[in-house]
Amino acid sequence: MDTDTVIEDEDAPASTDPGLDGWAAVGMLSTNVMVAVPIPKFRVRDVLALKPGYIVSSEWHGGRDIPLLAGEIQFAWIEFEVMDEKLNARITRFS
């Protein structure tokens, strides 16, 4: 038999090498994530007036988790928390 010949066995188990099934490459793709919180009557002039320490009121009820989206797909729920004077988002559960 020629050493360069590859014989495939249809009954052989699929490879467990993540590089062969394509999912490893998918896991390395980057995407933007978005948190959408409804803020009533917020205008462009309000964005321009933002300064450190400025508080923006939203219609989101405290204690409720906020949806986290990648593109148009919601994949998790988050909650906001403040650490070291920075607003952070903590994933509470995946959708």
BALUMFI-491930 format. One record per residue: residue in one letter; x, y, z of N, C-alpha, C in turn. Coordinates in steps of 0.02 Angstrom, whole numbers, plus 50000, padded with zeros to 5 digits. Atoms other than C-alpha are relative to their C-alpha. Example, Ala and Ser with C-alpha at 12.3 -4.5 7.8 and 13.67 -1.06 7.14 Angstrom:
A500454994150000506154977550390500455006050000;S499584994149997506844994750357499615005550037;
***
This chain:
M500424994150000500005000050000500445006250000;D499644993650005500615017649958499925003750067;T500034996649935501035027550117499625006649997;D500374993750007500175043250048499254998949993;T500705001550009498505034550027499635000350067;V500404999549940497175038950155499364996049990;I500615004050004495785026450187499545002450055;E500484997549951494245033350273499514994450017;D500475004949976493165021950378499375003650022;E500624996649984491355027750382499754998450070;D500225001949934491075018450545500465002550055;A499534997549950492555026550631499695005950037;P500284994349963492095038950770500295006549974;A499774993450022492215057350726500575002350045;S499434997449962493785066250781499775004550057;T500164995749943493735074650951500455006250000;D499564994250005495035087350895499575006249984;P500424994250012494155104350914500195004049938;G499794996450060495165111450770499694997149937;L500285003250059494355099150651499265001149993;D500724999350006492535102050691499775007249987;G500174993150017492595120950660499795004350058;W500244996049944491945126350830500575003950033;A499444996349972493675131450889500085006749964;A499944993950039493745144250750499425004850016;V500584995849983491995150550792500105003350068;G499884997349934492505152950973500495005850001;M499504994750003493895164650919499735006349965;L500284994250034492745176450821499825005450051;S500194994649955492475193450897499335002949979;T500644996950013490805202250911499905005850049;N500194994749954490115218050987499414997750041;V500575001449957488945216151134499675006650018;M500384993949987487585228551177499524998850058;V500504999849946486565232551331499525005649982;A500504994950018484955241651290499565001450061;V500404997949942484175251151435499585005949977;P500414994450022482675262151397500095006250044;I499924993649965483005280351444499525004949968;P500514995650031481475291351416500255007149991;K499874993050015481655308451336500745001850001;F499284998850003483555306751318500175002449930;R499884996850064484145318151178500765000549987;V499304999250019485765321351085500335005250046;R499704995049956486055336951191500154997250069;D499855003349936485965325751345500654995949996;V499375003850011487345314651273500595004850002;L499464995150003488405330051239500155003050069;A499914997149934488145336051418500274995050052;L499765005049952488735319751499500695001850027;K499374998849965490125321851626500084994550053;P499915004949947490905310251755499565001550060;G500444999149942489685307551898499295001649983;Y500674998350022488165312251795499564993850006;I500465005649991486665301051836499445000549950;V500535000450050485455295751701499464995350027;S500555004249977483745289251752499744995849942;S500275004450051483055274351657499324997550022;E500645003149983481395265451649500084992850022;W499895007049979482215248951697499944999750075;H500135000649928481625243451868500604996850035;G499445002749961482985240551997499864992950021;G500075006949981483295222452037499834995349943;R500145004250059482805216251864500634999549958;D499425001050044484155208751754499875003349932;I500024996450064484545217451589500244995449945;P499785004450054484675208351421500675002349971;L499354998850033486415206951342499964996949931;L500085002350069486455205551152500665000049963;A499465000150049487715200751020499665000749933;G500404998650060487045208650862499275000650021;E500704999949982485185205350871499814993950043;I500135006149963485355189250972500145001150075;Q499894999649927485095189751160500304993450023;F499675006149977486275177451242500094999750075;A499905000249927486335182351425499595005650033;W500304994849958485595192751566500545002550046;I499494997149957486655204751668499695004450053;E500184994949951486575215951819500585004850003;F499474995149993487545231951844500235000250072;E499724998849934488695234751991500585004849994;V499464995150000489955247952038500584997050040;M499385002349967491745242752079500555005049983;D499454995250010493195254852102499775006049958;E500294994250033492085269152042499894999049925;K500155001550069491745260351876499374995749997;L500605003950010490095253451812500184993649964;N499845006550029490255234951776499354996149988;A500575004450013489075221851706500194992950019;R499885006949978488975204751788499484995549967;I500465004850030488215190151690499684996050056;T500365003849948486875182351800499754993449973;R500215006350030486265169051678500045000649924;F499995000250072486395163751497499304998149974;S500675001350029484835163351386499984993249967;
***
